[in-house]
Amino acid sequence: MHHPPTAIIAIVVAMLTAGTAASQNVNQAAQTVKDVMQTMTIPASDAICSAASEPPKDEPQWVALRASAVARALVTEAEATLKAIDTLGT
């Protein structure tokens, strides 16, 4: 079984942390969440769902699909973490 390259995972983590660390107020945070949805969550989900009807045919396509799955998982984990932090503040 092939694993996604560490560099791809590092890039995804850097993108997630850069987007959330840059926002300091509510308006910026809302924009950042929208950006994450449009640039990471939706494309990753689309790629995963598309694979059900048209599976990857070669190794580069499998690598791209795995990267999408990792990105989606990281976004889901980040969302859960932010929700947990938010509940601690209330």
Residue pairs with C-beta under 8 A, 6 or more apart in sequence:
2 59
2 62
2 63
2 66
3 66
4 63
4 66
4 67
4 70
5 63
8 63
8 67
8 70
9 70
9 74
12 40
12 67
12 70
12 71
12 74
13 74
15 39
15 40
16 36
16 40
16 74
16 75
16 78
19 32
19 35
19 36
20 29
20 32
20 78
20 82
22 28
22 32
23 29
23 31
23 32
36 75
40 71
40 72
40 75
41 72
41 75
43 68
44 68
44 69
44 71
44 72
44 75
45 72
47 64
47 65
47 68
48 65
48 68
48 69
48 72
51 65
56 62
56 64
56 65
